[in-house]
């Protein structure tokens, strides 16, 4: 039987991570008790969340992290390599076969921004990828970015530029900081893209 009021996937994800109010959670639970279709979709959301969590824990994803995630990785015994170049500055960096996570701590004045994007650029400053609307806490004045350890281990010696871009209430861009990473390959072999 087809569900006449299917629960949105985002609501199922919020339910799974206990991100709903008590009344919203109760409504979803009541619906799930009588709806096989939505219960099956919840199982799919749970499997997807577990897969993402596994990839994040392996350091294979490019993503924004919380400080608690980084600390939990350290407690679990993962080898975390971290770099924190100053805004407008650069840092020499590398990654080894033993590293599990590669973290960039990007300090910036975030308080005036309503939204923040992270732009990943090549050595010439050309944007290659943008992570939109990254989670941030203005009082922390830092974004913690995880570069894919799998990708970083395959790179030749190169430069990577990260840019934090804020947006004010009117939607105008506010440059928050540019960070250069001078990567030196330490893994055997020539490396490639």
C-alpha positions as CSV (number, residue, x, y, z in Angstrom):
1,X,0.0,0.0,0.0
2,X,1.4,3.4,-1.0
3,X,1.9,6.0,1.8
4,X,-0.4,9.0,1.3
5,X,1.7,11.3,3.5
6,X,5.3,10.1,3.1
7,X,7.8,11.6,5.6
8,X,10.4,13.7,4.0
9,X,13.9,12.2,3.9
10,X,15.4,15.2,5.8
11,X,12.8,14.7,8.6
12,X,13.7,11.0,8.8
13,X,17.4,11.9,9.1
14,X,16.6,14.4,11.8
15,X,14.5,11.8,13.6
16,X,17.4,9.3,13.4
17,X,19.9,11.8,14.9
18,X,17.4,12.9,17.6
19,X,17.2,16.4,16.1
20,X,13.5,16.9,16.4
21,X,11.3,18.3,19.1
22,X,9.5,15.8,21.3
23,X,6.1,16.4,19.6
24,X,7.7,16.0,16.1
25,X,9.4,12.8,17.2
26,X,6.2,11.4,18.6
27,X,4.3,12.2,15.3
28,X,6.9,10.4,13.2
29,X,7.0,7.4,15.5
30,X,3.2,7.1,15.3
31,X,3.4,7.3,11.5
32,X,6.2,4.7,11.3
33,X,4.3,2.2,13.4
34,X,1.6,2.0,10.8
35,X,3.6,2.7,7.6
36,X,5.8,0.0,6.1
37,X,6.9,2.3,3.2
38,X,8.3,5.1,5.5
39,X,9.8,2.5,7.9
40,X,11.7,1.1,4.9
41,X,12.8,4.6,4.0
42,X,14.0,5.2,7.6
43,X,16.1,2.0,7.3
44,X,17.6,3.4,4.1
45,X,18.4,6.7,5.8
46,X,20.0,4.8,8.7
47,X,22.2,2.8,6.3
48,X,23.2,5.9,4.4
49,X,24.1,7.7,7.7
50,X,26.2,4.7,8.8
51,X,28.0,4.7,5.5
52,X,28.7,8.4,5.6
53,X,29.9,8.1,9.2
54,X,32.2,5.3,8.2
55,X,33.7,7.3,5.3
56,X,34.1,10.3,7.6
57,X,35.8,8.2,10.2
58,X,38.2,6.9,7.6
59,X,39.0,10.4,6.5
60,X,37.9,9.8,2.9
61,X,35.5,12.7,2.7
62,X,36.0,16.4,2.2
63,X,33.9,17.9,4.9
64,X,33.5,20.4,7.7
65,X,34.0,18.9,11.1
66,X,33.2,19.8,14.7
67,X,35.8,20.0,17.3
68,X,34.2,17.1,19.1
69,X,34.6,14.9,16.0
70,X,38.3,15.7,15.9
71,X,38.7,15.0,19.6
72,X,36.8,11.7,19.3
73,X,39.1,10.6,16.5
74,X,42.2,11.3,18.7
75,X,40.6,9.4,21.6
76,X,40.0,6.4,19.2
77,X,43.7,6.4,18.4
78,X,43.5,7.8,14.9
79,X,46.5,9.7,13.7
80,X,45.3,13.2,13.0
81,X,47.6,15.6,11.0
82,X,46.6,19.2,11.5
83,X,47.6,22.5,9.9
84,X,46.6,26.0,10.8
85,X,47.9,28.6,8.5
86,X,47.1,32.2,9.4
87,X,44.6,34.0,7.2
88,X,46.5,35.4,4.3
89,X,49.4,33.1,5.0
90,X,50.7,29.7,3.9
91,X,52.0,26.6,5.6
92,X,54.3,23.7,4.4
93,X,52.4,20.5,4.7
94,X,52.5,16.8,3.9
95,X,50.8,13.5,4.7
96,X,52.3,10.1,5.4
97,X,51.0,6.6,5.0
98,X,50.4,6.4,8.8
99,X,48.0,9.4,8.8
100,X,44.3,8.8,9.2
101,X,42.8,12.3,9.0
102,X,44.0,15.5,7.5
103,X,42.6,18.6,9.1
104,X,42.9,22.3,8.2
105,X,42.0,24.8,10.9
106,X,40.9,28.0,9.2
107,X,40.8,31.0,11.6
108,X,38.7,34.0,10.5
109,X,36.4,36.6,11.9
110,X,33.0,35.0,11.3
111,X,30.7,37.2,13.4
112,X,29.4,39.4,10.6
113,X,28.6,36.5,8.3
114,X,25.1,35.0,7.9
115,X,26.5,32.3,5.7
116,X,30.0,31.0,5.0
117,X,31.2,29.0,2.0
118,X,34.6,27.3,1.6
119,X,36.2,27.6,-1.8
120,X,38.9,25.0,-2.8
121,X,41.2,26.5,-5.5
122,X,44.2,25.2,-7.5
123,X,47.7,26.8,-7.3
124,X,46.6,29.6,-9.7
125,X,43.6,30.5,-7.4
126,X,41.0,29.1,-9.8
127,X,38.1,27.6,-7.9
128,X,37.8,23.9,-8.3
129,X,35.1,23.2,-5.8
130,X,32.9,25.0,-3.3
131,X,31.3,23.7,-0.2
132,X,28.2,25.8,0.3
133,X,26.8,27.1,3.6
134,X,29.3,25.4,5.9
135,X,28.3,25.0,9.5
136,X,30.1,27.5,11.8
137,X,29.9,29.1,15.2
138,X,30.7,32.8,15.1
139,X,32.1,32.8,18.6
140,X,34.7,30.1,17.7
141,X,36.1,32.1,14.8
142,X,37.3,28.9,13.1
143,X,36.2,26.5,10.5
144,X,37.7,22.9,10.8
145,X,38.0,21.4,7.3
146,X,38.9,17.7,6.6
147,X,40.6,17.1,3.3
148,X,40.2,13.6,1.9
149,X,43.2,11.6,3.2
150,X,42.8,9.3,0.3
151,X,43.1,12.2,-2.2
152,X,46.0,13.9,-0.2
153,X,48.0,10.7,-0.2
154,X,47.8,10.5,-4.0
155,X,48.8,14.1,-4.7
156,X,52.1,15.2,-6.2
157,X,53.9,18.1,-4.6
158,X,51.5,21.0,-5.3
159,X,49.9,24.1,-3.8
160,X,46.2,24.2,-2.7
161,X,44.4,27.4,-1.8
162,X,41.4,27.5,0.5
163,X,39.2,30.6,0.8
164,X,36.5,31.3,3.4
165,X,33.8,33.5,1.9
166,X,31.1,35.0,4.1
167,X,27.8,36.5,3.1
168,X,26.0,39.4,4.8
169,X,22.3,39.7,5.2
170,X,22.0,41.2,1.7
171,X,23.8,38.3,0.2
172,X,27.0,40.2,-0.6
173,X,30.3,38.3,-0.5
174,X,32.7,39.1,2.3
175,X,36.2,37.7,1.9
176,X,37.1,36.2,5.3
177,X,40.5,34.6,4.6
178,X,42.7,32.9,2.1
179,X,45.0,30.0,3.2
180,X,47.8,28.4,1.1
181,X,48.9,24.9,1.6
182,X,52.3,24.0,0.1
183,X,52.0,20.3,-0.1
184,X,55.2,18.2,-0.4
185,X,54.6,14.6,-1.5
186,X,56.1,12.1,1.0
187,X,54.5,8.9,-0.3
188,X,56.4,6.6,-2.7
189,X,55.7,7.0,-6.4
190,X,55.1,10.0,-8.6
191,X,51.6,10.9,-7.4
192,X,48.8,11.9,-9.7
193,X,45.4,13.5,-9.8
